[in-house]
Structure formats: structure tokens, C-alpha cells
Amino acid sequence: MSFQNTREFARRLDSEDTLGHYREEFLFPQHNGKNVIYFTGNSLGLQPKRTKKYVDDIMNDWANLAVEGHFYAEKPWWDYHERFAEPLSKIVGAKPSEVTVMNTLTVNLHLMMVSFYRPTPTRYKIICEEKAFPSDQYMFQSQVISHGLKPEDVIVEIKRREGEHNIRLEDILATIEEVGDQLALVLIGGVNYYTGQVFDIKTITGAGHTVGACVGWDLAHAAGNIKLELHDWNVDFACWCSYKYMNSGPGNASGCFIHEKHHNSNLPRFAGWWGHNKERRFKMEPEFSPVVGADGWQISNLPVLSLAPYLASVEMFAEIGMEPLIQKRDKITSYLEFILHEISKEVAGTFEIITPQNPSERASQLSVFFHGEGRPLFDYLMKNGVVTDWREPNVIRFAPVPLYCSFEDMYEFGQILKQGIIA
Ligand SMILES: Cc1ncc(COP(=O)(O)O)c(C=O)c1O
């Protein structure tokens, strides 16, 4: 499609957008009486208006029923998480029994490591990407140390080639083959938080299995953003947070996928009473007998006040379906890319998009390296109602989230950016 850098053209795209009305379902911070241009849905999604009712319902049930709410609330609290199985499984391409919601992301990664990282004297290495999200790096290091091993002997980082911004699939596959029999686990972020690069989850998972390793994914930047087929791709496990593309609120609960092939395999796990056989849970028996399925990894009784916004979001995603979201995502991301190129011509090319150009290797994020521009440009954008984030040394990330960003936002942003660079 050929784009134009004009307000009229952007408005035309908005008028053709079948998801356009969802923008009205979100609360935007205001700048000079107008909605901000919000590019940080890859960090914290906006609040859907419908969410408040889900939280209020729980507050009201708590007020009116107190402890009885566990069983007699309209959505009883004791099995509240089961409401996620159907809609969430569709978002990540799983069977309902393969997904659960619990804890927070890094905590769930630790729990999955307990089950899926079982080093032996000969098979103990972990492959991850260079510059993985810091929490993942600390998680790897502390897990390895807890097994009495040294991170430098165990962790193999796949590097970017000199002068390149993204990691090549061929380098990941070659490293998996090279580590071979020593490889215990591959665990990579499905979408890189810094560059927005989307990894080929299916191919990498297959390659890890070929050498006898487990393969898990941190899907923080992937859930609700890219097409996932976790069951069919034979992924062993995956975890994601819900506060980015899934709009469930700051620091909120995590989702977790465990492939059905592991449900009866007696993997070691850290257990708690909410993972215990549902019918027998309140018999208070001393021996743990897990629920069969991802729910068997639950530990504590549910923080329903934090699950409520997540349920609101998951139901919204179920209503829309991933396919239309992905179609708009690709169109609006391409339009943003076009706008950036147009502005770059007008201001003598001071910036470079470091996210892959190939639409199959990117999703709802463009990371831009600003040569010769520094933090003042970022500050200028923020002061002018463009909410983005800054990553050292000189990168600004833009996520034109399809649920609530408009094409006109992209046009408007281009004009503000131009002024910021010229100023
Ligand atoms: C890729 C990735 N992994 C892990 C985390 C840590 O998430 P949490 O603080 O919910 O554990 C984040 C947070 O932004 C992230 O982006």
C-alpha cells in the first residue's frame, strides 16, 4: 500500500479501520485537553474503561459477602482463574488446560526453571539471547548458582554480529547445534524488548528439541501482540506479563503455559495448596496431589483483585480475536515506519530504525536509534504529549498499539518529531 504523510490520508485510514472504535474503550492521559499520543503500550498498556467494573464487583462482593465470596460471589473467587482458560488459550494458541494465571512474570520464570531446568553433569547449559531483559539474566544467574554451578560455565548468550542490531536465526540454530548434547534449556524472549525483533519460535523450539533440550519462552512482549501457536509449536513452557499489550494494570499477574505432554510427567515443582487436587483441596491433606494441567503449578490462593483487570482484558481480546489485531498492527506499524522515513528526509537523516524491516520479524514496536540527538529530544516529545520511552544509549521505542492508537496519531507524531529535531 502506498502511504501519504498528510492528515487527510491518516484520517482516511482511521475511517477504514474496523477496530477504530476500540480507542473509545480506553482512558488516555490528557495533554492540553487532548489525548496523548501513547507509544508505551509495550511497557504499560492503557486502562480499558470496562476494567473498573470488574474490580468494583470484587470490592462489592467482599463488602457484601466477606469470606462467603470465595464460593458465593457472582464470579466465585476460589476458582476465579479458571475463567481465563478458554479466552487466554486462544490468545496464545494453547489448549485450555495448558494455560493458567498466577504470580508475576519473573516469579513464574523461576517456577518454570524448577520444573524444566534439571542440569546433569553432562547436560547443563542454557542458551539465551545477548542482552536479555535484566530480570531474566538475574533469574538465570541465581538459578544456576542454586544448582551449585557457575553462570560463566552454563549460560551461552547468542550475540549480534558486529555492526548488526538484530540476532540472526541462523546464528541461534548454529549455537543450538554446537552446544548439542550439553544443552539443557533454550529460553529466549519471543519479542526482544529493546529492538522489537520477533524470533521464530517454532523453528527455534524444534531445533532445541532435536538436540534433546527443553525450550521455553519469555513472552512479555509477545502475548497479545503476535500470533502464537504454543501447543502446535510444541513449546515446553512459556510465561508472560499482562500489563503490556494485555492492558491489565501496573505490575499485574502473569500468564503461564505448560505443554500438555508434561502434565502427567511428574516434573519436580514448587508446590502450594492452590495446585492441589481441586475436589480435595479443603480436606487439608498432608500429601500434595497436583491438579492435572497448568493449574497444577498454582501455589497460593488467588489475588482476585489483580486478576479482575486481567479478566476484563482477556475477554476484550476474545471478543476481537488476534487476527484483526495483527492486521491493524502491521498496517499502523508500516505507516509509522513510513512517517519516520518521510521526516528523516526532511531533517537530513539523523535517525535509524533498528527493528527488522521484514514484517514477519517485527510486531508492534519500532525502536529508533537517534544519531546526534540525545535525551533532550525525548524530553521534547514527552513535553509535547508524545509518551515514549528512552533506552540507553540513544534509543527511543515506539509501540503503535493497534487497540487504541490511531493513524492520525502517527501523522501528528511525525509533525511533533520534526519540530523537535529542527528546534
Ligand atoms: C522481557 C521481560 N522479561 C521480564 C520482565 C520482568 O517482569 P516482572 O517485573 O513482571 O517480573 C519484563 C518487564 O518488563 C520484560 O519486559
The ligand as an SDF file (V2000), in Angstrom:
LIG
                    3D

 16 16  0  0  0  0  0  0  0  0999 V2000
   11.0920   -9.3250   28.5860 C   0  0  0  0  0  0  0  0  0  0  0  0
   10.7700   -9.1080   30.0230 C   0  0  0  0  0  0  0  0  0  0  0  0
   11.0320  -10.0970   30.9150 N   0  0  0  0  0  0  0  0  0  0  0  0
   10.7780   -9.9420   32.2250 C   0  0  0  0  0  0  0  0  0  0  0  0
   10.2420   -8.7660   32.7170 C   0  0  0  0  0  0  0  0  0  0  0  0
   10.0220   -8.6310   34.2020 C   0  0  0  0  0  0  0  0  0  0  0  0
    8.6740   -8.6750   34.5120 O   0  0  0  0  0  0  0  0  0  0  0  0
    8.1360   -8.6840   36.0390 P   0  0  0  0  0  0  0  0  0  0  0  0
    8.6470   -7.4340   36.6820 O   0  0  0  0  0  0  0  0  0  0  0  0
    6.6410   -8.6540   35.8900 O   0  0  0  0  0  0  0  0  0  0  0  0
    8.6440   -9.9010   36.6880 O   0  0  0  0  0  0  0  0  0  0  0  0
    9.9390   -7.7300   31.8440 C   0  0  0  0  0  0  0  0  0  0  0  0
    9.3350   -6.4710   32.3440 C   0  0  0  0  0  0  0  0  0  0  0  0
    9.1140   -5.5160   31.6590 O   0  0  0  0  0  0  0  0  0  0  0  0
   10.2240   -7.9030   30.4630 C   0  0  0  0  0  0  0  0  0  0  0  0
    9.9720   -6.9270   29.5640 O   0  0  0  0  0  0  0  0  0  0  0  0
  1  2  1  0
  2  3  1  0
  2 15  2  0
  3  4  2  0
  4  5  1  0
  5  6  1  0
  5 12  2  0
  6  7  1  0
  7  8  1  0
  8  9  2  0
  8 10  1  0
  8 11  1  0
 12 13  1  0
 12 15  1  0
 13 14  2  0
 15 16  1  0
M  END
$$$$
